[in-house]
């Protein structure tokens, strides 16, 4: 499995959507209520008027969630190959994201966080691009903030990830006074249009209260059984090994690449920590899986034995498939 997806071939790329569908079999064949349908308090007006209307319609919600997941697969693959996390062109980033985001069916189902995650990782790609360019980081900062602002219109809690994103820009050493102004302008641009629309329709105060409440609302925690807890432990060990192995190579790469890898490590730690907060829940596994996939594709290539790589990936893939059928 490792050797197949480590190739940069059309065949391995075309196998990614098939792999995604394989790990969404239970989602497509069972009557699972999506998170978006269960957590109605997470609805923002933009979400409710777009994807939210399909949240209660079963298969349509599942298809939207799968399409969103595949878009993130493409983005993670692009980031992985553009900045050579694996050392060469591969499809490992997308493969690891599919595996790491499939452990819990509640995570697979439709949720506003899926839509926000698309914009978040597009913004992260722009930030990484700014770090590798020597001129005009303001344009990249504006684009990244604009994407995050649009994503927050679908998922109000994305505001907290935007605050964290600003810190990441400092870690990447692209934040200056001008870059900060460009970031602020990019963030405010979609909001100004939305505020203007609701002001003209006399719903501004109502919408403002709705977004404010949803930014701070507490969410329900999900009970987990023995298989889920075991999978969580294995996943945390896998992430810990990925972080340790990545830290070991920081001194062997260029300064810019080192900063990008540090950002990925901090993202993993931050997203894992958010799961423990009452304002977030298993939807953060989407973000953990995405950045964890980048780290996993970084260190797995540096395992000396090809047989060990195959065994590690195969065992993780098989156990994930079994768990998502049970949990």
Rosetta blueprint (number, residue, H / E / L):
1 X L
2 X H
3 X H
4 X H
5 X H
6 X L
7 X L
8 X L
9 X L
10 X H
11 X H
12 X H
13 X H
14 X H
15 X H
16 X H
17 X H
18 X H
19 X H
20 X H
21 X H
22 X H
23 X L
24 X L
25 X H
26 X H
27 X H
28 X H
29 X H
30 X L
31 X L
32 X L
33 X L
34 X L
35 X H
36 X H
37 X H
38 X H
39 X L
40 X H
41 X H
42 X H
43 X L
44 X L
45 X H
46 X H
47 X H
48 X H
49 X H
50 X L
51 X H
52 X H
53 X H
54 X H
55 X L
56 X L
57 X L
58 X L
59 X H
60 X H
61 X H
62 X H
63 X H
64 X H
65 X H
66 X H
67 X H
68 X H
69 X H
70 X H
71 X H
72 X H
73 X H
74 X H
75 X H
76 X H
77 X H
78 X H
79 X H
80 X H
81 X H
82 X H
83 X L
84 X L
85 X L
86 X L
87 X L
88 X L
89 X L
90 X L
91 X L
92 X H
93 X H
94 X H
95 X H
96 X H
97 X H
98 X H
99 X H
100 X H
101 X L
102 X L
103 X L
104 X L
105 X H
106 X H
107 X H
108 X H
109 X L
110 X L
111 X L
112 X H
113 X H
114 X H
115 X H
116 X H
117 X H
118 X H
119 X H
120 X H
121 X H
122 X H
123 X H
124 X H
125 X H
126 X H
127 X H
128 X H
129 X H
130 X H
131 X H
132 X H
133 X L
134 X L
135 X L
136 X L
137 X H
138 X H
139 X H
140 X H
141 X H
142 X H
143 X H
144 X H
145 X H
146 X H
147 X H
148 X H
149 X H
150 X H
151 X H
152 X H
153 X H
154 X H
155 X L
156 X L
157 X L
158 X H
159 X H
160 X H
161 X H
162 X H
163 X H
164 X H
165 X H
166 X H
167 X H
168 X H
169 X H
170 X H
171 X H
172 X L
173 X L
174 X L
175 X L
176 X L
177 X H
178 X H
179 X H
180 X H
181 X H
182 X H
183 X H
184 X H
185 X H
186 X H
187 X H
188 X H
189 X H
190 X H
191 X H
192 X H
193 X H
194 X H
195 X H
196 X H
197 X H
198 X H
199 X H
200 X H
201 X L
202 X L
203 X L
204 X H
205 X H
206 X H
207 X H
208 X H
209 X H
210 X H
211 X H
212 X H
213 X H
214 X H
215 X H
216 X H
217 X L
218 X L
219 X L
220 X L
221 X L
222 X L
223 X L
224 X L
225 X L
226 X H
227 X H
228 X H
229 X H
230 X H
231 X H
232 X H
233 X H
234 X H
235 X H
236 X H
237 X H
238 X H
239 X H
240 X H
241 X H
242 X H
243 X H
244 X H
245 X H
246 X H
247 X H
248 X H
249 X L
250 X H
251 X H
252 X H
253 X L
254 X L
255 X H
256 X H
257 X H
258 X H
259 X H
260 X H
261 X H
262 X H
263 X H
264 X H
265 X H
266 X H
267 X H
268 X H
269 X H
270 X H
271 X H
272 X H
273 X H
274 X H
275 X H
276 X L
277 X L
278 X L
279 X L
280 X L
281 X L
282 X H
283 X H
284 X H
285 X H
286 X H
287 X H
288 X H
289 X H
290 X H
291 X H
292 X H
293 X H
294 X H
295 X H
296 X H
297 X H
298 X H
299 X H
300 X H
301 X L
302 X L
303 X L
304 X L
305 X L
306 X H
307 X H
308 X H
309 X H
310 X H
311 X H
312 X H
313 X H
314 X H
315 X H
316 X H
317 X H
318 X H
319 X H
320 X H
321 X H
322 X H
323 X H
324 X H
325 X H
326 X H
327 X L
